[in-house]
Structures are given as structure tokens and as C-alpha cells.
Amino acid sequence: MANETLEQQVAARTADLDRLVQELEGLSRKDPLTGLHNRRHFDMAFEHQCQRVKQHASHLSVLMMDVDHFKRINDDFRS
């Protein structure tokens, strides 16, 4: 009986930790001000797509944009 209770507690805490790790992973991939995905997200998604292209012998196109003076915009609207 005590072992079952302990196993249930361990399972519940493990599930909580898994949920928190997923939440932190999501937070680490988004800019807190804009809510947009950041470079870390791009790197992970790009790597995934490169692997998919290799597996399926398909093509991949990438479009990148740069916003001039974005740091000033980011600083002006940071809360």
C-alpha cells in the first residue's frame, strides 16, 4: 500500500516536471515582448526541415527579413 502511494506521488510529480519543462521550452523560444518566435526557434525548426528535406529528397526555400533599428523599437515598447 505504501509503495503504491509513493509510486503515485512520483508519477504525479514526474508529470508536473514534464509539463514545466515543456512550458520552459516554449518560453525559451519566444520573445516576451512581441510573442514572436526567436532565433532559437528558427534554428530548431530549420534543422528539422533540413532533415525532412534529406529524407524526402525535396526542396527547401528560406526567406529572411531584417527590421532596421529593431532594438530601438524593442526598447521603446518594453514593459
N, C-alpha and C positions, 0 to 999 in steps of 0.2 A: 504493500500500500504506500509506504513512504517513498519507495523507488518510483512508483508511478507518478506521484505528486511532484517529485523532483524532476522527472523526465518531462512532465507537462510544463513546469516552470522554465526549464531550459529551452524547450521548444518555443514557448511564448516569447522569451527574451531573444532567442535567435531570430524569430520572425520580426520582432521590433528592430533589432540591429540591421537586418536586411533592408527593412523599409527606410531606416535612417540613412544607410549607405546609398540607397537609390536616390533619396532626396538630396543628399550632399553632392552626388554625382551630377544631378540636374542643375543644382545651384552653381557648380563649378564650370558649367558650360554656357551660362547666360550672363549678360551684362546686367547688373542690378538696376541701372538707371533706365535703360531702353527696353529691357526684357528680350533683347535680340540675342541670338546665339553668338558666341565669341570665337576666337581663333582656335581654342581647344576643341570646340565642337566641330569646326571646319576640318581640322586635322584628322579627327577620328572619322568623320563622315567621308572625307576624301580617301583615306586609307581603305575604308570599307568598299567604296565604289571602285577603287583601283583593283582590289581583289576580285570583285564581281566581274569587272571587265576582262581580267585574265581568265577567269573560269569560263566565261561565256563567249570569249573571243569577239567582244563587241567594241564599240567606240565610246569615248567619253569626251565631253566638252566642258570647259570651265570658263565662267565669266566672273571676273573680279572687278570691283569698283573701289575707288578711294574717295573719301569725302575730305576736301581741303579744310583745314583748320578744325577738324572734328574735336580735338582736345578742348578748344575754346567753347564749343557748343556743349560738350560734356560737362565742363566746369561750370558754365552758366546755369545749367538746369539740374545740377546735382543737388539732391535734397539732404 
